[in-house]
Amino acid sequence: MSTLARIVALLLALVVLLVAGGLAVVGYAYPALVQPLTLALTGTGVLVALVVGVIAAGRR
């Protein structure tokens, strides 16, 4: 794996963590809407699915 690929993978991981944390904060601020942990995990799952789709499309 090249250095550029490792840097991109690290940045993607950081973005996923940042978005998951942001979703948890939003869920915590408005607890009547959703539970914070469920919201963060759902958002993380969606982001991971998108990243896996991009990786799979790039390998073709």
C-alpha positions as CSV (number, residue, x, y, z in Angstrom):
1,M,0.0,0.0,0.0
2,S,1.4,3.3,-1.0
3,T,1.9,6.2,1.3
4,L,-0.8,8.2,-0.4
5,A,-3.3,5.4,0.0
6,R,-2.5,5.2,3.7
7,I,-3.0,8.9,4.2
8,V,-6.3,8.8,2.3
9,A,-7.4,5.9,4.5
10,L,-6.4,7.7,7.6
11,L,-8.3,10.9,6.5
12,L,-11.4,8.8,5.7
13,A,-11.3,7.2,9.1
14,L,-11.0,10.6,10.8
15,V,-13.9,12.0,8.8
16,V,-16.1,9.0,9.8
17,L,-15.2,9.5,13.5
18,L,-15.9,13.3,13.2
19,V,-19.3,12.7,11.6
20,A,-20.2,10.0,14.1
21,G,-19.3,12.3,16.9
22,G,-21.3,15.2,15.4
23,L,-24.3,13.0,15.0
24,A,-24.0,11.9,18.6
25,V,-23.9,15.5,19.7
26,V,-27.0,16.4,17.7
27,G,-28.8,13.3,19.1
28,Y,-27.8,14.3,22.6
29,A,-29.0,17.9,22.1
30,Y,-32.4,16.7,20.8
31,P,-33.1,13.4,22.8
32,A,-36.8,13.5,21.8
33,L,-35.9,12.7,18.2
34,V,-33.5,9.8,18.5
35,Q,-31.2,8.1,20.9
36,P,-27.7,9.5,20.5
37,L,-25.8,6.2,20.2
38,T,-28.3,4.8,17.7
39,L,-28.0,7.9,15.6
40,A,-24.2,7.9,15.6
41,L,-24.0,4.2,14.8
42,T,-26.5,4.6,11.9
43,G,-24.6,7.5,10.5
44,T,-21.3,5.6,10.8
45,G,-22.8,2.6,9.1
46,V,-24.0,4.7,6.2
47,L,-20.6,6.4,5.8
48,V,-18.8,3.0,5.9
49,A,-21.2,1.7,3.3
50,L,-20.4,4.6,1.0
51,V,-16.6,4.2,1.5
52,V,-16.8,0.5,0.7
53,G,-18.8,1.2,-2.4
54,V,-16.3,3.7,-3.6
55,I,-13.4,1.2,-2.9
56,A,-15.3,-1.6,-4.7
57,A,-16.0,0.6,-7.7
58,G,-12.3,1.7,-7.9
59,R,-11.0,-1.9,-8.0
60,R,-12.9,-2.7,-11.2
